Amino acid sequence: MRRLTVDEVNGLDRHTFVSKFGSLFEHSPWIAEGAWRERPFGDFAELYEAFVGAMYEAPRARQLDLIRAHPDLAGKVAVAGELTAESEREQAFAGLNRLTPEEYEDFHRLNTAYRDKFGFPFIICVREHGKETILASAAARLGHSRSEEIETALGEIARIARLRLDDLVEQEEGT
């Protein structure tokens, strides 16, 4: 699939923009709507910052809804084949679609402990990790406070969105 240029992105109407970029943030097209209002974008970095800015400027309740919109890693939604196309591709990239029964049990145990403690799923940019580092990160992050984990989750969501945006939009040299 051909990636768009920033100039082409600037020319998109609101509906097309949200349609194209609404899935950057899991089940949260409101972020694309917020970013669209920041047009025109001078470059890829400004485009990305518009998306991240819309996420961070949202009220805490909306940010928590965004966090909760993410699936558990290697969880029931993945097993049932009900992930978004983006999440399915990312989890497969990290090998989460090829877990041994023991690994699946490890993920299930950590997902449950994490969700029980924080009230939302464990989020990590899986395209930057493998199974082992994901499990180690989940175990380590269980020692954090809820407020630390909210900020960490938002940061990981921003990393995920940047990689997804890079799949759709060309970056100019030097960005």
C-alpha positions in Angstrom: 0.0 0.0 0.0 1.3 3.4 -1.0 1.9 5.8 1.9 0.5 9.3 1.8 2.6 12.4 1.8 1.9 15.1 4.4 0.6 17.4 1.7 -1.9 14.7 0.7 -2.9 14.3 4.4 -3.5 18.1 4.6 -5.9 17.8 1.6 -8.2 15.2 3.2 -11.6 16.3 4.4 -12.6 15.5 8.0 -14.5 12.4 7.2 -11.7 10.9 5.0 -9.0 11.9 7.5 -10.9 10.2 10.4 -11.6 7.2 8.2 -7.9 6.9 7.3 -6.4 7.6 10.8 -9.2 6.7 13.2 -7.6 3.3 13.9 -4.2 4.7 15.0 -5.6 4.7 18.5 -7.5 1.6 19.4 -11.3 2.1 19.0 -10.8 5.9 19.5 -11.5 7.9 16.3 -12.1 11.0 18.5 -8.3 11.4 18.6 -8.1 11.7 14.8 -11.0 14.2 14.9 -9.0 16.3 17.3 -5.8 16.0 15.2 -7.7 17.0 12.0 -8.5 20.4 13.6 -4.8 21.2 13.8 -4.2 21.1 10.0 -2.2 22.0 8.0 0.7 20.0 9.1 4.2 21.1 8.1 5.7 17.7 8.3 5.3 14.2 9.7 6.4 15.3 13.2 3.7 18.0 13.4 1.1 15.4 12.2 2.2 13.0 14.9 2.2 15.7 17.5 -1.3 16.6 16.6 -2.5 13.1 17.4 -0.5 12.8 20.6 -1.6 16.2 21.7 -5.3 15.3 21.2 -4.7 12.2 23.4 -2.9 14.1 26.2 -5.2 17.0 26.2 -8.3 14.8 26.7 -9.8 14.6 30.2 -8.5 11.8 32.3 -11.8 9.8 32.0 -11.4 9.8 28.2 -7.8 8.8 28.4 -8.8 5.9 30.7 -11.5 4.9 28.1 -8.7 4.8 25.5 -6.5 2.6 27.7 -9.4 0.3 28.4 -10.2 0.0 24.6 -7.0 -2.0 24.2 -7.1 -5.8 24.3 -5.2 -8.0 26.7 -2.0 -9.3 25.0 -2.6 -12.9 23.9 -6.0 -12.7 25.7 -9.5 -14.0 24.9 -10.1 -11.4 22.2 -7.0 -12.6 20.4 -7.8 -16.3 20.8 -11.3 -15.6 19.5 -9.9 -13.8 16.4 -11.6 -10.5 17.4 -8.7 -8.1 17.4 -8.5 -5.1 15.2 -6.4 -5.7 12.1 -3.7 -3.5 13.6 -3.5 -5.3 16.9 -3.6 -8.7 15.3 -0.7 -7.8 13.0 1.3 -6.3 16.0 0.7 -9.2 18.3 1.7 -11.7 15.5 4.9 -9.6 15.0 5.8 -10.3 18.6 5.0 -14.0 18.3 1.9 -13.8 20.6 -0.1 -15.8 18.1 2.4 -18.7 18.5 2.5 -19.2 22.3 3.1 -22.5 24.0 0.4 -23.5 26.5 2.8 -22.5 29.3 3.5 -19.1 27.7 -0.2 -18.6 27.2 -0.8 -19.3 30.9 2.0 -16.8 31.9 0.3 -14.1 29.8 -3.1 -15.0 31.2 -1.8 -14.8 34.8 0.0 -11.5 34.3 -2.9 -9.9 32.4 -5.3 -10.9 35.2 -2.9 -9.6 37.9 -2.3 -6.3 36.0 -6.0 -5.7 35.3 -7.0 -6.5 38.9 -4.4 -4.1 40.2 -4.9 -1.2 37.8 -8.4 -1.6 36.3 -7.2 -1.6 32.7 -5.1 -3.9 30.4 -1.3 -4.0 30.3 -0.2 -2.0 27.2 3.2 -2.1 25.6 4.4 -1.4 22.1 4.7 -5.0 21.1 6.4 -4.2 17.8 9.4 -3.2 19.9 9.5 -6.4 22.0 9.4 -10.2 22.0 7.4 -12.5 24.2 10.1 -12.6 26.9 10.6 -8.9 27.3 6.8 -8.3 27.2 6.3 -10.7 30.1 9.3 -9.2 32.0 7.9 -5.7 31.5 4.5 -6.7 32.7 5.9 -8.3 35.8 8.1 -5.3 36.6 5.3 -2.8 36.0 3.1 -4.5 38.5 5.3 -2.8 41.1 4.2 0.7 39.9 1.5 2.9 41.2 -1.8 3.3 39.2 -0.9 6.9 38.3 2.6 5.8 37.0 0.9 3.1 34.9 -1.6 5.5 33.4 1.2 7.7 32.2 3.2 4.6 31.1 0.2 3.2 29.2 -0.4 6.6 27.4 3.3 6.7 26.5 3.1 3.2 25.0 0.0 4.1 23.1 1.8 7.1 21.6 4.6 4.7 20.5 2.1 2.3 19.0 0.4 5.2 17.2 3.7 6.5 15.8 4.5 3.1 14.2 1.0 2.8 12.8 1.2 6.4 11.4 4.5 5.6 9.8 2.8 2.7 8.0 0.4 5.2 6.5 2.3 8.4 5.9 5.8 9.1 4.4 8.3 10.7 6.6 10.5 13.4 5.0 14.3 13.1 5.3 15.5 14.1 8.8 12.2 13.5 10.7 
